[in-house]
């Protein structure tokens, strides 16, 4: 048996997903640098050996090797990290600017048509970096371009290429333009998609925080209402007990039966209020009940059948062995909410299904009611979205989704092929089981 965390502690997410936009963008910069290295090496070799333009080939290849080393180091960091900071992206772009400056210095400076490649670094910085960092990249690129106008190693044109610098510049400009256009389309679209994914992730976090704040408010209201209702229910129970001993009631069997039904209803209301207070952590001296999945589900079904006579409810546990669990009242209430929703949707029978695998406990409620509309499936679990058409509808499913999510699980809804609906609760066994589940 393993030590158990308190329910409130197990409700907290163990680890939020890391914001991976910076990591993905660094990976794209590494890919772009590989392309730049391959292009530089190919161009250097082509110009030096095929075109006969003498270049300081050793020095230029050293710069390319340095870029290879930086790329390998960046890949090593990327494998160990889940996110990349803004400063690291800035340093990566700054290195690319300086490496391009070194290559241009040794191959004609500002007369080299590939000087326009600075625009790629500026465009990437405009998308990836903060305002001050972008202007830093712009200022450094402009400074390097200005310096290359005065300080550079001129190209050594001899033989057939002598006097044809302008023609070579036009061809190089066309090649450079093509490269810039292709690189911007390929990488800017992917970087934009990464940033959109990041914004969508942050939007989901904001939505989840708003929903949890709504849950807290509802929990406070429910707890307050439970305290307020406790006193009148106790008074009503005393009055009904007195009625049963009054001669006017004792001499009429029909009145005795009606009083007994009212007493049963009062007891049920008090049980529901006790469950609300227990879920809110306000019930004192009540230890969590340890039971099996089968007993837990069958107890829920038995109580629900008693409260809903005439509605068929069948339980199916499949050919599985189940671990012992802590009978958390919030899970019980979530399942009861689903059963109530199925009844109110017009079902004539309901199936309560249980199953498991090595990591998950699956509990499903299936009915033959009207099912969900496409809009309801799209907005499943959002507050005040209901097919019942009444004020306050949809809160039951909203509470179910948030309760299960707090336990590390998930809730999904679907329509059956022959009509009706099914809602599936997936709960991690590691959070609800008393002992480590055996792998199946």
Secondary structure as GFF3:
##gff-version 3
##sequence-region A 1 440
A	DSSP	alpha_helix	7	11	.	.	.	ID=ss1
A	DSSP	alpha_helix	21	45	.	.	.	ID=ss2
A	DSSP	pi_helix	46	50	.	.	.	ID=ss3
A	DSSP	alpha_helix	57	80	.	.	.	ID=ss4
A	DSSP	alpha_helix	86	105	.	.	.	ID=ss5
A	DSSP	three_ten_helix	109	111	.	.	.	ID=ss6
A	DSSP	three_ten_helix	113	117	.	.	.	ID=ss7
A	DSSP	alpha_helix	118	128	.	.	.	ID=ss8
A	DSSP	alpha_helix	131	150	.	.	.	ID=ss9
A	DSSP	three_ten_helix	159	161	.	.	.	ID=ss10
A	DSSP	alpha_helix	165	183	.	.	.	ID=ss11
A	DSSP	pi_helix	184	188	.	.	.	ID=ss12
A	DSSP	alpha_helix	189	244	.	.	.	ID=ss13
A	DSSP	alpha_helix	247	250	.	.	.	ID=ss14
A	DSSP	alpha_helix	253	279	.	.	.	ID=ss15
A	DSSP	beta_strand	290	292	.	.	.	ID=ss16
A	DSSP	alpha_helix	293	307	.	.	.	ID=ss17
A	DSSP	beta_strand	312	316	.	.	.	ID=ss18
A	DSSP	beta_strand	324	326	.	.	.	ID=ss19
A	DSSP	alpha_helix	329	344	.	.	.	ID=ss20
A	DSSP	beta_strand	349	356	.	.	.	ID=ss21
A	DSSP	beta_strand	360	367	.	.	.	ID=ss22
A	DSSP	alpha_helix	374	378	.	.	.	ID=ss23
A	DSSP	alpha_helix	395	406	.	.	.	ID=ss24
A	DSSP	beta_strand	410	415	.	.	.	ID=ss25
A	DSSP	beta_strand	421	428	.	.	.	ID=ss26
A	DSSP	alpha_helix	429	432	.	.	.	ID=ss27
###
